[in-house]
Amino acid sequence: MILIFYVLAFLMSFCIVYLLIPPLGRLAFRLDFVDKPRQDVERKIHREPIPLTASYAIFIGFFITYLLFTRDFSLETLALFIGGVLLLTIGTVDDWYKTKGKDFPALPKFIVQIAAAILVFASGNAFTGFFNPFSGDYISLPLILQFVLTILWIFGVTTVINFSDGMDGLAGGLTAISAVTLFVVALAKGQSASAMMAMILVGVTIAYLRYNKAPAKIFMGDAGATFLGYILAVIALDGAFKQATVLSLFIPILALGVPIFDNLFVVIKRFVQGKSIYQADATQVHYRLLKAGLNQKQVVAVLYLVSVCLSLSSIILLLIQT
């Protein structure tokens, strides 16, 4: 695909989100769909009510641009869209509960995230195997293992991006950095559909960051964060994991390194302590850096830098493979 199409897709997705966020923000105030500061919650850093409606702009901007530029109305795209709607819906319910100072049960969120992942697998987008580095033969995994690994990957990335959404500009910025990396990987491997999806994701996240950088004017809530994680996971499945070698399996893991490694630590710690993995606390690295004395902008800058370094490592790994 000609490079100009990626540029145009970036610009279109950026403009849609950039133009939709202000009216959606005003609507949020009218509906009282805002994140209110709570003095009893140490994770609440902001001091003013913030609209929670950026997720809808992100969702609309992504799919309108993708469909217009790819004309891809396949089963895979339908499954991706339905999965996205499911995550947006359950995320909205979760966010609505939070606006009322309540916690939504974890089980429905878990079920919906697994269902969205199953839809992707059922449409044919899955981790099927890898090349043996010694013989050069392709090792096709048993179907049950394909299913388990695909579901775990999508659910895992969806969850870690959501967990990372705890500071102005953090989850959106980490997603943008990862998406740029996956775009480069997809281009290098000649996977135009994955590259287009990644570039559109860059466009919607950067437009969102225009309003979400500190001090944030709008949030995407669980609805938006889970959607971004879901799309990132699918891009990697459709791109970096396709025709992968053992070594190149680490490329998407490094590209998403900050949220993956940080939240693996958090999940393991919560599990050891007997807590639900969905139980929000202040154990993520951004909260720990904040407690160490850095301000919000410094914390985000440090994590951006680490993410860029890990992403560059993944690209170096890609170059070694070629």
KEDREN-850429 format. One record per residue (C-alpha): residue number from 1; residue in one letter; y, z, x. Coordinates in pm, 1 decimal, m for minus. Layout:
resi:NUM	resn:a	y:Y	z:Z	x:X
...
This chain:
resi:1	resn:m	y:0.0	z:0.0	x:0.0
resi:2	resn:i	y:347.7	z:m87.8	x:130.2
resi:3	resn:l	y:539.3	z:214.4	x:261.4
resi:4	resn:i	y:836.3	z:146.5	x:31.1
resi:5	resn:f	y:620.1	z:230.1	x:m270.9
resi:6	resn:y	y:558.9	z:578.4	x:m134.0
resi:7	resn:v	y:932.2	z:623.4	x:m77.7
resi:8	resn:l	y:1010.6	z:507.9	x:m431.7
resi:9	resn:a	y:742.1	z:737.3	x:m575.9
resi:10	resn:f	y:890.7	z:1027.7	x:m381.1
resi:11	resn:l	y:1239.2	z:950.9	x:m511.9
resi:12	resn:m	y:1125.8	z:910.4	x:m871.9
resi:13	resn:s	y:922.7	z:1232.1	x:m879.6
resi:14	resn:f	y:1208.8	z:1416.6	x:m710.2
resi:15	resn:c	y:1466.5	z:1288.9	x:m960.0
resi:16	resn:i	y:1255.0	z:1369.2	x:m1266.9
resi:17	resn:v	y:1202.7	z:1730.4	x:m1160.1
resi:18	resn:y	y:1559.1	z:1769.3	x:m1033.6
resi:19	resn:l	y:1702.7	z:1650.8	x:m1366.8
resi:20	resn:l	y:1457.9	z:1836.5	x:m1592.5
resi:21	resn:i	y:1485.5	z:2183.2	x:m1438.8
resi:22	resn:p	y:1841.1	z:2271.9	x:m1554.9
resi:23	resn:p	y:1783.1	z:2203.5	x:m1929.1
resi:24	resn:l	y:1442.2	z:2371.9	x:m1911.6
resi:25	resn:g	y:1610.1	z:2671.8	x:m1750.1
resi:26	resn:r	y:1861.7	z:2695.4	x:m2034.8
resi:27	resn:l	y:1578.6	z:2667.3	x:m2286.7
resi:28	resn:a	y:1398.5	z:2955.6	x:m2114.7
resi:29	resn:f	y:1696.0	z:3185.4	x:m2171.4
resi:30	resn:r	y:1711.7	z:3088.8	x:m2538.6
resi:31	resn:l	y:1340.5	z:3163.1	x:m2578.4
resi:32	resn:d	y:1357.9	z:3476.6	x:m2360.9
resi:33	resn:f	y:1094.0	z:3317.9	x:m2137.9
resi:34	resn:v	y:1230.4	z:3477.2	x:m1820.9
resi:35	resn:d	y:1095.8	z:3694.4	x:m1541.1
resi:36	resn:k	y:1272.3	z:4028.8	x:m1575.7
resi:37	resn:p	y:1320.4	z:4270.0	x:m1283.4
resi:38	resn:r	y:1095.9	z:4575.2	x:m1311.4
resi:39	resn:q	y:1182.3	z:4879.3	x:m1106.9
resi:40	resn:d	y:823.5	z:5004.1	x:m1113.9
resi:41	resn:v	y:683.3	z:4695.0	x:m943.2
resi:42	resn:e	y:735.2	z:4674.4	x:m566.0
resi:43	resn:r	y:669.1	z:4298.8	x:m566.0
resi:44	resn:k	y:977.2	z:4226.2	x:m779.7
resi:45	resn:i	y:1246.2	z:4130.5	x:m530.7
resi:46	resn:h	y:1501.8	z:3963.0	x:m758.5
resi:47	resn:r	y:1757.5	z:4160.6	x:m957.7
resi:48	resn:e	y:1841.8	z:3915.1	x:m1235.8
resi:49	resn:p	y:1629.9	z:3754.2	x:m1512.5
resi:50	resn:i	y:1493.8	z:3420.4	x:m1385.0
resi:51	resn:p	y:1366.2	z:3133.8	x:m1607.2
resi:52	resn:l	y:993.7	z:3058.7	x:m1582.0
resi:53	resn:t	y:1000.2	z:2695.5	x:m1692.6
resi:54	resn:a	y:993.5	z:2491.0	x:m1370.1
resi:55	resn:s	y:618.9	z:2429.9	x:m1415.4
resi:56	resn:y	y:677.8	z:2185.7	x:m1700.6
resi:57	resn:a	y:921.4	z:1978.1	x:m1495.4
resi:58	resn:i	y:670.3	z:1971.3	x:m1208.4
resi:59	resn:f	y:385.5	z:1867.7	x:m1439.0
resi:60	resn:i	y:587.9	z:1593.1	x:m1613.0
resi:61	resn:g	y:737.1	z:1462.9	x:m1288.4
resi:62	resn:f	y:398.9	z:1443.5	x:m1119.8
resi:63	resn:f	y:202.9	z:1263.6	x:m1390.8
resi:64	resn:i	y:474.1	z:1023.0	x:m1506.7
resi:65	resn:t	y:530.6	z:906.7	x:m1148.9
resi:66	resn:y	y:160.1	z:888.3	x:m1065.4
resi:67	resn:l	y:73.2	z:682.4	x:m1371.2
resi:68	resn:l	y:369.3	z:447.7	x:m1330.6
resi:69	resn:f	y:298.7	z:376.1	x:m964.0
resi:70	resn:t	y:m80.9	z:363.6	x:m963.9
resi:71	resn:r	y:m158.0	z:236.8	x:m1317.1
resi:72	resn:d	y:m472.8	z:442.2	x:m1271.9
resi:73	resn:f	y:m606.6	z:530.2	x:m1617.9
resi:74	resn:s	y:m956.0	z:604.8	x:m1492.6
resi:75	resn:l	y:m1189.3	z:887.3	x:m1589.1
resi:76	resn:e	y:m1084.3	z:1076.1	x:m1274.9
resi:77	resn:t	y:m719.1	z:1062.2	x:m1377.5
resi:78	resn:l	y:m802.6	z:1173.1	x:m1731.8
resi:79	resn:a	y:m1002.8	z:1468.4	x:m1596.8
resi:80	resn:l	y:m717.1	z:1558.7	x:m1361.2
resi:81	resn:f	y:m468.3	z:1545.3	x:m1648.7
resi:82	resn:i	y:m679.4	z:1754.3	x:m1888.0
resi:83	resn:g	y:m746.3	z:2008.3	x:m1612.6
resi:84	resn:g	y:m374.8	z:2025.1	x:m1542.5
resi:85	resn:v	y:m298.0	z:2081.0	x:m1911.8
resi:86	resn:l	y:m555.5	z:2360.8	x:m1925.6
resi:87	resn:l	y:m403.1	z:2535.0	x:m1623.8
resi:88	resn:l	y:m51.1	z:2488.0	x:m1754.5
resi:89	resn:t	y:m151.5	z:2635.3	x:m2091.1
resi:90	resn:i	y:m332.6	z:2944.5	x:m1962.8
resi:91	resn:g	y:m61.1	z:2992.7	x:m1700.4
resi:92	resn:t	y:205.6	z:2983.0	x:m1971.2
resi:93	resn:v	y:21.1	z:3249.2	x:m2170.9
resi:94	resn:d	y:m5.9	z:3461.7	x:m1856.3
resi:95	resn:d	y:364.8	z:3412.7	x:m1780.0
resi:96	resn:w	y:457.4	z:3498.4	x:m2140.1
resi:97	resn:y	y:270.0	z:3827.2	x:m2111.8
resi:98	resn:k	y:461.4	z:3903.9	x:m1792.1
resi:99	resn:t	y:795.1	z:3847.6	x:m1967.2
resi:100	resn:k	y:693.3	z:4127.3	x:m2204.7
resi:101	resn:g	y:595.7	z:4358.0	x:m1919.4
resi:102	resn:k	y:224.0	z:4320.2	x:m1991.3
resi:103	resn:d	y:m73.0	z:4196.8	x:m1788.6
resi:104	resn:f	y:m289.5	z:3914.6	x:m1920.5
resi:105	resn:p	y:m667.2	z:3964.9	x:m1873.4
resi:106	resn:a	y:m816.6	z:3797.8	x:m1566.5
resi:107	resn:l	y:m1130.6	z:3660.7	x:m1734.2
resi:108	resn:p	y:m964.5	z:3385.9	x:m1946.4
resi:109	resn:k	y:m774.0	z:3264.4	x:m1638.9
resi:110	resn:f	y:m1094.9	z:3257.6	x:m1436.6
resi:111	resn:i	y:m1281.1	z:3063.8	x:m1706.1
resi:112	resn:v	y:m1002.9	z:2804.2	x:m1743.7
resi:113	resn:q	y:m970.1	z:2752.7	x:m1366.8
resi:114	resn:i	y:m1345.6	z:2700.0	x:m1337.2
resi:115	resn:a	y:m1337.4	z:2461.7	x:m1636.4
resi:116	resn:a	y:m1059.4	z:2256.2	x:m1473.6
resi:117	resn:a	y:m1264.1	z:2234.9	x:m1153.2
resi:118	resn:i	y:m1577.6	z:2130.6	x:m1344.8
resi:119	resn:l	y:m1380.6	z:1849.9	x:m1511.7
resi:120	resn:v	y:m1288.0	z:1711.7	x:m1169.8
resi:121	resn:f	y:m1649.8	z:1729.4	x:m1052.1
resi:122	resn:a	y:m1779.9	z:1568.1	x:m1372.6
resi:123	resn:s	y:m1536.3	z:1277.4	x:m1328.1
resi:124	resn:g	y:m1695.7	z:1192.1	x:m992.8
resi:125	resn:n	y:m1449.1	z:1350.4	x:m751.6
resi:126	resn:a	y:m1659.6	z:1585.8	x:m541.0
resi:127	resn:f	y:m1750.5	z:1698.7	x:m192.1
resi:128	resn:t	y:m2073.1	z:1502.0	x:m145.1
resi:129	resn:g	y:m2156.0	z:1547.1	x:222.5
resi:130	resn:f	y:m2055.2	z:1465.7	x:579.1
resi:131	resn:f	y:m2146.9	z:1256.8	x:882.0
resi:132	resn:n	y:m2381.9	z:1401.2	x:1141.4
resi:133	resn:p	y:m2180.0	z:1398.6	x:1467.4
resi:134	resn:f	y:m2493.7	z:1341.4	x:1676.5
resi:135	resn:s	y:m2678.8	z:1069.9	x:1485.6
resi:136	resn:g	y:m2389.3	z:916.5	x:1293.7
resi:137	resn:d	y:m2594.8	z:935.9	x:973.7
resi:138	resn:y	y:m2434.6	z:1047.4	x:649.6
resi:139	resn:i	y:m2585.4	z:1371.6	x:520.2
resi:140	resn:s	y:m2571.0	z:1378.8	x:141.2
resi:141	resn:l	y:m2584.5	z:1731.2	x:5.2
resi:142	resn:p	y:m2808.5	z:1830.3	x:m290.4
resi:143	resn:l	y:m2629.9	z:1795.1	x:m623.9
resi:144	resn:i	y:m2623.2	z:2168.9	x:m688.4
resi:145	resn:l	y:m2458.6	z:2228.8	x:m349.9
resi:146	resn:q	y:m2206.7	z:1950.8	x:m417.2
resi:147	resn:f	y:m2122.0	z:2122.6	x:m744.8
resi:148	resn:v	y:m2088.4	z:2472.1	x:m596.8
resi:149	resn:l	y:m1878.1	z:2365.6	x:m296.8
resi:150	resn:t	y:m1649.3	z:2146.3	x:m508.7
resi:151	resn:i	y:m1588.0	z:2422.5	x:m765.1
resi:152	resn:l	y:m1533.6	z:2683.9	x:m494.5
resi:153	resn:w	y:m1283.3	z:2459.5	x:m314.5
resi:154	resn:i	y:m1076.1	z:2377.6	x:m623.9
resi:155	resn:f	y:m1085.6	z:2732.9	x:m759.0
resi:156	resn:g	y:m1009.2	z:2876.7	x:m415.1
resi:157	resn:v	y:m706.9	z:2657.4	x:m338.0
resi:158	resn:t	y:m571.9	z:2701.1	x:m692.4
resi:159	resn:t	y:m597.1	z:3077.2	x:m650.8
resi:160	resn:v	y:m447.9	z:3107.4	x:m301.4
resi:161	resn:i	y:m140.5	z:2898.4	x:m385.3
resi:162	resn:n	y:m87.1	z:3115.8	x:m692.4
resi:163	resn:f	y:m121.4	z:3432.4	x:m482.3
resi:164	resn:s	y:132.6	z:3292.6	x:m233.9
resi:165	resn:d	y:399.6	z:3256.5	x:m501.5
resi:166	resn:g	y:564.6	z:3590.2	x:m433.2
resi:167	resn:m	y:892.9	z:3502.3	x:m267.0
resi:168	resn:d	y:1173.6	z:3253.0	x:m326.7
resi:169	resn:g	y:1083.8	z:2913.8	x:m183.0
resi:170	resn:l	y:750.0	z:3022.5	x:m35.2
resi:171	resn:a	y:473.2	z:2864.3	x:m246.8
resi:172	resn:g	y:675.6	z:2548.0	x:m306.8
resi:173	resn:g	y:752.9	z:2506.8	x:62.4
resi:174	resn:l	y:396.7	z:2572.6	x:176.9
resi:175	resn:t	y:273.1	z:2321.1	x:m81.0
resi:176	resn:a	y:521.7	z:2059.5	x:40.4
resi:177	resn:i	y:416.2	z:2107.2	x:404.7
resi:178	resn:s	y:47.4	z:2082.4	x:312.0
resi:179	resn:a	y:111.2	z:1775.8	x:95.1
resi:180	resn:v	y:293.6	z:1597.9	x:378.9
resi:181	resn:t	y:m4.1	z:1669.5	x:605.4
resi:182	resn:l	y:m255.7	z:1541.0	x:349.7
resi:183	resn:f	y:m35.3	z:1232.1	x:303.2
resi:184	resn:v	y:m58.6	z:1155.6	x:676.4
resi:185	resn:v	y:m435.7	z:1212.6	x:670.7
resi:186	resn:a	y:m481.1	z:985.8	x:367.2
resi:187	resn:l	y:m267.9	z:711.6	x:524.5
resi:188	resn:a	y:m467.7	z:729.6	x:847.8
resi:189	resn:k	y:m791.3	z:696.2	x:652.6
resi:190	resn:g	y:m660.4	z:412.2	x:434.8
resi:191	resn:q	y:m682.6	z:612.8	x:111.9
resi:192	resn:s	y:m382.5	z:486.6	x:m84.0
resi:193	resn:a	y:m449.1	z:678.4	x:m407.9
resi:194	resn:s	y:m467.5	z:1014.0	x:m226.8
resi:195	resn:a	y:m162.3	z:925.4	x:m18.8
resi:196	resn:m	y:34.5	z:841.1	x:m333.9
resi:197	resn:m	y:m70.6	z:1164.4	x:m501.5
resi:198	resn:a	y:33.3	z:1363.4	x:m194.1
resi:199	resn:m	y:371.8	z:1192.6	x:m164.6
resi:200	resn:i	y:447.4	z:1254.1	x:m533.3
resi:201	resn:l	y:355.6	z:1619.3	x:m483.7
resi:202	resn:v	y:604.2	z:1633.6	x:m194.8
resi:203	resn:g	y:871.7	z:1490.8	x:m425.1
resi:204	resn:v	y:819.2	z:1739.9	x:m709.1
resi:205	resn:t	y:798.8	z:2041.5	x:m478.3
resi:206	resn:i	y:1111.3	z:1955.4	x:m280.0
resi:207	resn:a	y:1305.8	z:1904.2	x:m603.8
resi:208	resn:y	y:1176.9	z:2241.7	x:m724.5
resi:209	resn:l	y:1280.3	z:2403.3	x:m394.2
resi:210	resn:r	y:1636.1	z:2286.6	x:m457.9
resi:211	resn:y	y:1645.8	z:2549.4	x:m736.2
resi:212	resn:n	y:1387.9	z:2794.9	x:m601.4
resi:213	resn:k	y:1522.8	z:2860.6	x:m252.0
resi:214	resn:a	y:1671.8	z:3207.4	x:m209.0
resi:215	resn:p	y:1837.6	z:3322.2	x:m425.2
resi:216	resn:a	y:1614.2	z:3144.1	x:m677.7
resi:217	resn:k	y:1759.8	z:3005.4	x:m999.5
resi:218	resn:i	y:1420.6	z:2928.8	x:m1152.8
resi:219	resn:f	y:1050.9	z:3012.7	x:m1108.1
resi:220	resn:m	y:740.1	z:2804.7	x:m1179.8
resi:221	resn:g	y:531.3	z:3109.6	x:m1269.7
resi:222	resn:d	y:151.9	z:3116.5	x:m1266.5
resi:223	resn:a	y:152.2	z:2793.0	x:m1468.1
resi:224	resn:g	y:324.4	z:2598.1	x:m1191.7
resi:225	resn:a	y:162.2	z:2768.0	x:m892.8
resi:226	resn:t	y:m192.9	z:2713.1	x:m1020.0
resi:227	resn:f	y:m107.8	z:2351.3	x:m1103.1
resi:228	resn:l	y:22.9	z:2286.2	x:m749.6
resi:229	resn:g	y:m287.9	z:2444.8	x:m597.7
resi:230	resn:y	y:m510.2	z:2239.6	x:m827.4
resi:231	resn:i	y:m344.8	z:1911.9	x:m726.3
resi:232	resn:l	y:m358.4	z:1999.9	x:m355.4
resi:233	resn:a	y:m730.0	z:2074.0	x:m384.9
resi:234	resn:v	y:m797.9	z:1742.9	x:m560.0
resi:235	resn:i	y:m595.0	z:1546.9	x:m303.0
resi:236	resn:a	y:m806.6	z:1696.0	x:m24.3
resi:237	resn:l	y:m1128.9	z:1618.7	x:m212.9
resi:238	resn:d	y:m1025.0	z:1261.1	x:m276.7
resi:239	resn:g	y:m885.6	z:1215.9	x:74.6
resi:240	resn:a	y:m955.5	z:1441.0	x:372.1
resi:241	resn:f	y:m1306.1	z:1540.2	x:258.5
resi:242	resn:k	y:m1416.2	z:1182.1	x:191.6
resi:243	resn:q	y:m1639.6	z:1041.2	x:466.6
resi:244	resn:a	y:m1575.3	z:1353.5	x:672.4
resi:245	resn:t	y:m1743.2	z:1462.5	x:992.6
resi:246	resn:v	y:m1831.5	z:1825.1	x:1062.8
resi:247	resn:l	y:m1516.6	z:1867.5	x:1272.9
resi:248	resn:s	y:m1282.6	z:1693.3	x:1029.0
resi:249	resn:l	y:m1390.0	z:1930.0	x:750.5
resi:250	resn:f	y:m1141.7	z:2171.0	x:908.9
resi:251	resn:i	y:m847.1	z:1929.7	x:861.5
resi:252	resn:p	y:m765.3	z:2025.7	x:499.1
resi:253	resn:i	y:m842.2	z:2391.8	x:572.4
resi:254	resn:l	y:m583.6	z:2393.9	x:851.5
resi:255	resn:a	y:m339.0	z:2195.2	x:637.5
resi:256	resn:l	y:m355.5	z:2478.8	x:383.8
resi:257	resn:g	y:m399.6	z:2741.5	x:652.3
resi:258	resn:v	y:m129.3	z:2996.5	x:566.2
resi:259	resn:p	y:m224.4	z:3056.0	x:201.5
resi:260	resn:i	y:m598.9	z:3025.6	x:272.1
resi:261	resn:f	y:m619.0	z:3267.8	x:565.6
resi:262	resn:d	y:m369.3	z:3515.0	x:423.3
resi:263	resn:n	y:m533.7	z:3533.2	x:83.7
resi:264	resn:l	y:m887.0	z:3546.6	x:224.2
resi:265	resn:f	y:m772.8	z:3868.7	x:389.8
resi:266	resn:v	y:m618.6	z:3989.9	x:62.8
resi:267	resn:v	y:m924.3	z:3904.5	x:m150.2
resi:268	resn:i	y:m1164.2	z:4069.6	x:95.6
resi:269	resn:k	y:m944.8	z:4379.7	x:107.9
resi:270	resn:r	y:m927.2	z:4401.8	x:m272.7
resi:271	resn:f	y:m1302.8	z:4351.2	x:m297.0
resi:272	resn:v	y:m1371.5	z:4628.5	x:m44.1
resi:273	resn:q	y:m1135.9	z:4858.4	x:m236.3
resi:274	resn:g	y:m1312.0	z:4774.6	x:m562.5
resi:275	resn:k	y:m1007.1	z:4604.2	x:m715.3
resi:276	resn:s	y:m995.1	z:4283.0	x:m917.0
resi:277	resn:i	y:m898.0	z:3983.4	x:m701.6
resi:278	resn:y	y:m635.8	z:3905.4	x:m966.6
resi:279	resn:q	y:m479.3	z:4251.7	x:m944.8
resi:280	resn:a	y:m133.5	z:4187.8	x:m807.1
resi:281	resn:d	y:m16.6	z:4405.7	x:m520.7
resi:282	resn:a	y:197.1	z:4379.8	x:m209.5
resi:283	resn:t	y:m70.3	z:4309.8	x:52.1
resi:284	resn:q	y:11.8	z:3942.4	x:118.0
resi:285	resn:v	y:161.9	z:3860.2	x:455.8
resi:286	resn:h	y:507.1	z:3787.1	x:309.8
resi:287	resn:y	y:532.1	z:4139.5	x:169.3
resi:288	resn:r	y:406.4	z:4288.3	x:495.0
resi:289	resn:l	y:668.6	z:4093.8	x:692.6
resi:290	resn:l	y:934.1	z:4210.5	x:447.7
resi:291	resn:k	y:828.3	z:4571.3	x:502.5
resi:292	resn:a	y:838.7	z:4509.8	x:878.4
resi:293	resn:g	y:1213.7	z:4452.2	x:854.5
resi:294	resn:l	y:1258.2	z:4076.3	x:806.7
resi:295	resn:n	y:1471.7	z:3954.8	x:518.6
resi:296	resn:q	y:1348.3	z:3701.8	x:260.5
resi:297	resn:k	y:1483.4	z:3394.8	x:436.7
resi:298	resn:q	y:1339.6	z:3504.8	x:771.2
resi:299	resn:v	y:996.5	z:3570.2	x:617.9
resi:300	resn:v	y:989.0	z:3227.8	x:454.1
resi:301	resn:a	y:1108.3	z:3059.1	x:775.2
resi:302	resn:v	y:835.5	z:3231.5	x:981.2
resi:303	resn:l	y:561.4	z:3128.9	x:736.0
resi:304	resn:y	y:696.5	z:2772.9	x:717.3
resi:305	resn:l	y:679.7	z:2758.0	x:1098.7
resi:306	resn:v	y:321.1	z:2887.1	x:1105.5
resi:307	resn:s	y:226.4	z:2638.5	x:833.1
resi:308	resn:v	y:382.6	z:2349.0	x:1025.9
resi:309	resn:c	y:193.6	z:2452.6	x:1341.2
resi:310	resn:l	y:m137.6	z:2464.9	x:1152.8
resi:311	resn:s	y:m60.5	z:2130.7	x:989.5
resi:312	resn:l	y:14.5	z:1973.3	x:1326.8
resi:313	resn:s	y:m316.4	z:2114.9	x:1450.4
resi:314	resn:s	y:m494.8	z:1942.9	x:1161.8
resi:315	resn:i	y:m327.1	z:1611.5	x:1246.8
resi:316	resn:i	y:m427.9	z:1650.2	x:1612.8
resi:317	resn:l	y:m782.3	z:1711.8	x:1490.7
resi:318	resn:l	y:m755.4	z:1391.7	x:1288.2
resi:319	resn:l	y:m641.1	z:1196.7	x:1596.1
resi:320	resn:i	y:m934.2	z:1333.5	x:1797.0
resi:321	resn:q	y:m1168.1	z:1201.3	x:1527.8
resi:322	resn:t	y:m1027.5	z:847.1	x:1534.0
